[in-house]
Amino acid sequence: KVIIVNQSKIFAKYITSRDVQFLIKKISDYFLKKRIKNKSFLMEKKELTIVYLSVKEMQKINKQFRNKNKPTDILSFESHDPRSLGELLLCFEVLKKQAQNQKHSIKCEMAYMLIHGILHLLGYDHELSMKDEKLMFRLQDTCFEELGIYNIFK
C-alpha cells in the first residue's frame, strides 16, 4: 500500500497516484528478484508513505535532519511502525530542475529518485564511502534501465 501525502499541489499536474503506485510495484517486484540487502523488508512491510513537499518545507527538513540548508530532491526516513517500509519525501521543484538537466521527463526523474529512496530504506547509503556510492548508484541505474523507465514515461 502506498500512502501519498501531497503538500505540493504541483505534482498532481505531472504524475498521478496511479503512476506512483505502478512505479512502486515495479520497483519492489524488481528488487524482490535481486540479491540485495534487507530484501525481507520488501516482503514483510505492507506500506510506504510518499510525501510531496514545497521547496521551503524540504529545505527546512533537510536543515533539521542533515544540517544542509538547501532543498534536496528526496529524503528517506525509516519507520518505527513494523508494517511500514518508511517515508520518502520529494520536492517537485528540485526534481524538475534535475529532469531538465538530465533531458528526460519529470516522471522519469521521479522514478529514478523513488528507486534511490527505496534503496536507502533497504539500508544502502552512498554517503558512507566511495565503494558504497558505486554499489548504490549501480543498483539504481540498473533498476532504472532494466525496468525500461524511459520507455514507460517518455
Buried (B, 14 or more C-beta within 10 A) or exposed (E): EBEBEBEBEBBEEBBEBEBBBBBBEBBBEBBEEEEBBBBEBBEEBEEBBBBBBBBEBBBBBBEEEEEEEEBBBBBBBEBEEEEBBBBBBBBBBBBBBBBEEEEBBBBBBBBBBBBBBBBBBBEBEBEEEEEEBEBBBEBBEEBBEEBEBEEBBE
